[in-house]
Amino acid sequence: MAFPHRPDAPELPDFSMLKRLARDQLIYLLEQQHEVDKLYKVDNKPALSSSEQLCFLVRPRIKNMRYIASLVNADKLAGRTRKYKVIFSPQKFYACEMVLEEEGIYGDVSCDEWAFSLLPLDVDLLSMELPEFFRDYFLEGDQRWINTVAQALHLLSTLYGPFPNCYGIGRCAKMAYELWRNLEEEEDGETKGRRPEIGHIFLLDRDVDFVTALCSQVVYEGLVDDTFRIKCGSVDFGPEVTSSDKSLKVLLNAEDKVFNEIRNEHFSNVFGFLSQKARNLQAQYDRRRGMDIKQMKNFVSQELKGLKQEHRLLSLHIGACESIMKKKTKQDFQELIKTEHALLEGFNIRESTSYIEEHIDRQVSPIESLRLMCLLSITENGLIPKDYRSLKTQYLQSYGPEHLLTFSNLRRAGLLTEQAPGDTLTAMESKVSKLVTDKAAGKITDAFSSLAKRSNFRAISKKLNLIPRVDGEYDLKVPRDMAYVFSGAYVPLSCRIIEQVLERRSWQGLDEVVRLLNCSDFAFTDMTKEDKASSESLRLILVVFLGGCTFSEISALRFLGREKGYRFIFLTTAVTNSARLMEAMSEVKA
Amino acid sequence: MDCYTANWNPLGDSAFYRKYELYSMDWDLKEELRDCLVAAAPYGGPIALLRNPWRKEKAASVRPVLDIYSASGMPLASLLWKSGPVVSLGWSAEEELLCVQEDGAVLVYGLHGDFRRHFSMGNEVLQNRVLDARIFHTEFGSGVAILTGAHRFTLSANVGDLKLRRMPEVPGLQSAPSCWTALCQDRVAHILLAVGPDLYLLDHAACSAVTPPGLAPGVSSFLQMAVSFTYRHLALFTDTGYIWMGTASLKEKLCEFNCNIRAPPKQMVWCSRPRSKERAVVVAWERRLMVVGDASESIQFVLDEDSYLVPELDGVRIFSRSTHEFLHEVPVASEEIFKIASMAPGALLLEAQKEYEKESQKADEYLREIQELGQLTQAVQQCIEAAGHEHQPDMQKSLLRAASFGKCFLDRFPPDSFVHMCQDLRVLNAVRDYHIGIPLTYSQYKQLTIQVLLDRLVLRRLYPLAIQICEYLRLPEVQGVSRILAHWACYKVQQKDVSDEDVARAINQKLGDTPGVSYSDIAARAYGCGRTELAIKLLEYEPRSGEQVPLLLKMKRSKLALSKAIESGDTDLVFTVLLHLKNELNRGDFFMTLRNQPMALSLYRQFCKHQELETLKDLYNQDDNHQELGSFHIRASYAAEERIEGRVAALQTAADAFYKAKNEFAAKATEDQMRLLRLQRRLEDELGGQFLDLSLHDTVTTLILGGHNKRAEQLARDFRIPDKRLWWLKLTALADLEDWEELEKFSKSKKSPIGYLPFVEICMKQHNKYEAKKYASRVGPEQKVKALLLVGDVAQAADVAIEHRNEAELSLVLSHCTGATDGATADKIQRARAQAQKK
């Protein structure tokens, strides 16, 4: 199990350098520049510290500025003077300074920046930890983070050499790419002559493929994320998992030997694997019997610790599995998956629609219902008007009227739309494409363009063969293709696109797909001479997800890598899943 | 060789002085030099002449002319002097001409006669007038010192950063001092002045009398004083014709000389060079020039015409109507080589090379001689060094040829010094050319540095030469060619007679995308000259759109700036422009601009959402964006408003907006919400408890849980809750209440629209198997097996499955056969299966 890498798989670059870099910068900032000695979490509470200065390390958000302003103003009222310092990460925004000014405290605080944008969550996963990217860009049309992405790419290319082959799809991908290119040109000569360590880079917008992100995840790591929420590469396992009365924070990455073997596995295999593992472990423990003193000494000093560690991890993951199973059976997970698969394949739409309606009526879960509605909408190119109205009405009755705004958001992002009559659609399309060809507007995200965007999922699915034809049972133990991450029912669209482009080394022959994705103007390839790139580096691919990627996609691409002898490295604005996407779009009463 | 030393004059035993012509002047002076105010900049700089009409008794009727010439007499500028009477002229270190007027105003002109700026030397002078003024050079830049009619001194050590310092009063000073000078010591500027037989040193704190050590007695007045180029030495000329030479600190005397001429000299300047053997002073009278040093004899020259002396780092320049000469002490290397009968290695090498050219065997003899003494390296170095000090290219060449010849016989002689000297001389010869007219010596050039020389060429608009030099010396582009091109472009934009298009095109053609050239800087200059259109055209060539923005804003092209900012992808820049626009335009125009720039609009909206809600509303209003307006009010209905009336009103506004947006659905939903809110309020009043802000579903559930079934039914009818939902809702609520009786009644009220399986499920969830079984029997055939399994009746489930002959159901039941008790059932199913297969 847990397919090993091919012997010829290329080595991954050492990303711990990024960590060291960020850490050193932060320590320098905090200790040398600002003499910070205690850290607290910013959580909208009055600061209790009695120290002479307060130093805030924050994301450049207006909300944070107002919080700081309220603290400073409270101090002023109390007649207290201290020094205030704000460190923005990854960068300072002018709007933030504006807010400080409007709140009348600009003179009281001093600002600094901590240009930390890449957090290596794992050996092959870099996260910018910018979950707000998704809403800011895809809903609000705010491009502030694109520059940050460009700068992160620039940092990578200065550290790991230039990328000889670049591909991308999506408006944001193109913008980020162009900004990044400008940065490289401005600082000409730095990367010149460096040997590329990473042969390809692929940039992809989240809105190219919403479907995959909306599906329930069934590979272990994805399931853990869906169930327990992985935050910054670690998860809080509650008492029901740890089978004690304490919660436990567990780091989930390649260091965890047990986890590393099951993370990419379909959930149905995990139990079997774990029990096999447990038996092996027991056997190793059992070797103690019949040992003489010397052997025993050896055993205790060398193996026991490792075994104990493994034992601990094993029981944790078994606990997690049990907990997942319990939750899933309660929610009738099988039915849910069945409906999802039906939606993906496009049959029994009526039945699925009533399933969703029942789901809403029973108030099973506001986020899940929303997710199913979106999935239905995207796979069907929008809901037919009758369903659109009735599902929304039902939803509002179940969860309150403020979700009128949620629906407005979802519509704007193109996640939940109404099937429009044909003629108005083409009119809109031509208007949008005119906007797009106009040079200045080429860089604009017209937030409303998505209104006219058709998802065309069915057609794309057919073109790219996303629904594998299976004779008999799909053997999840020995996966044939990337569809295994969705129980063999669906190949993730995003991963399929990447696979196809890498195979062709360009978008050639994919014109139709690109058109169906509404990305005719935003699919690009840029190749430079490869003579400097080693064959090893050419099998390393950096995939950049703008707006977040899911663990299922990561697993699928890891699988693809093993099949083809590539290694994928992931750079994402944040790791996401269906619930996070839906929450980003939801309006909640404050 | 004898003829070469013909112009060498010995001073004392050790030093020779030579005077040679730099240029024959061709400047057609209308006036005599003596009638003019003259200023010549050091380092071969330009010469300014202003005919001084104010010196004469009668007021001049014609305005005087200010002429600026290069050192070779090429006219650079000529302008009518329209301002007040000028007391003194002088050049700053940046080659700007400072004209000190009688009223204390200092006008600053460029090399080409372009007026730059002016400043004043203080208000006090307005009444007292300026009697005399000096421009002097310090480490910080150029300074100005003035003597006012009240016999007070004021000085500024750096005109670039003007700080006026009024010097303390000299006690008992009734008339102007006979002579004075500005002195720079230890980074502080002082004034040294002579009043009768006394000398005073003024610093900013005090006035102190000083006496030069070893001054000959009998002095009743000092006529002239001179400070050396580096402020290290001082010379005093007394009315007895006696010259005292010493250090400027007045602590040490170097030497003295009695020239027996009592007439006040016209000029007295130091003639020395760094590390010189001898220090000498050059004194000029009307027709006589005297070089005086530590020797009993002086060197005398006859001046044919009115001449003017310019002290330099390593000598003195002397120009008159017809010639421009350089007088200096012969450098050591040249002296060694050229001195008559010199046996220095350099001299022998030069000789050897000459013989070699004549194909004479003597070459070998000379060479052998040098080699025997082991002085060939020294010889080569000497020749190279001497070449640098020669003015005539021929002589430079023959010395370099000798060096090159000598080099052949040396292993591993580092080539740098030779190569660099060749390069430097080439540059020097080029700038010394008559047309360029910068007669720099090698030492001056080294002191000045190539960067400054390039700046000066640029200042003279000699762009092609400057670029050639950069290319020849292979200077890095950013420091060299690009910088010069940028300067050229900045000059080009000032040519008002050329059309914007032509200028822009010409600039782009020349500059292309040379690295390091900032088009925005050039554009800024164009804008500075009032050529906004040209500036915009030039900005088009700027590849970094971010760079274009600040200037566009300055030029009030905010809308263009906005689109450029958007292009740059830098949201901060966009935001800056937005705030600019917001202040500049009225609200309507501002919104219109935003409307055409969706990216900026969304950015601004984001900001407003958090910071300026009212503006956000106005924005939507302006756009007739009723949909968003509706959303805005919906949000307000629960976030901003507290009172129920306010909330309902907000919802009403929202509903109206939705109607306008033709979003009937949202409008209806909003109206429903208004009704619900009112109703919830009433419920709270009548029944107590918490109803506000519950969803419709939760409201009905709460009513049922509270036992208000009638009300619940009513509400469901009023809001047209679908049957299915109502059944689910009631089922869940009643099960929660564990009101099994009511549940059963409810189940029998009519045929369930959701079937009876949910009843089974919900009862099982509450662990009520007894109730569950009641409903299991009513479950429809398709779900019967599932229901029976739920209540745990495996056997019956098996029967039903077998009856249905449904394979899937059979396996489902089979999977539930776990315990030993189900063994029989399992067998039964297996049998049924086998039977089915048989058929």
Interface residues (C-beta under 8 A of the other chain):
Chain A: I62 K63 R66 F93 Y94 A95 M98 V99 E102 D136 E140 G141 D142 Q143 R144 I146 N147 A150 M175 E178 L179 N182 E185 E186 D188 E357 E358 D361 R362 Q363 R389 K392 T393 Q394 L396 Q397 S398 Y399 G400 P401 E402 L404 L405 S408 A440 A441 K443 I444 T445 D446 A447 F448 E587 K589 A590
Chain B: P515 P543 R544 S563 I566 E567 G569 D570 T571 D572 F575 T576 L579 Q597 P598 M599 S602 L603 R605 Q606 F607 H610 Q611 Q627 E628 S631 I634 R635 Y638 A639 F665 A666 A669 T670 D672 Q673 L676 D693 L694 S695 L696 H697 F719 I721 P722 K724 R725 W728 L729 T732 I754
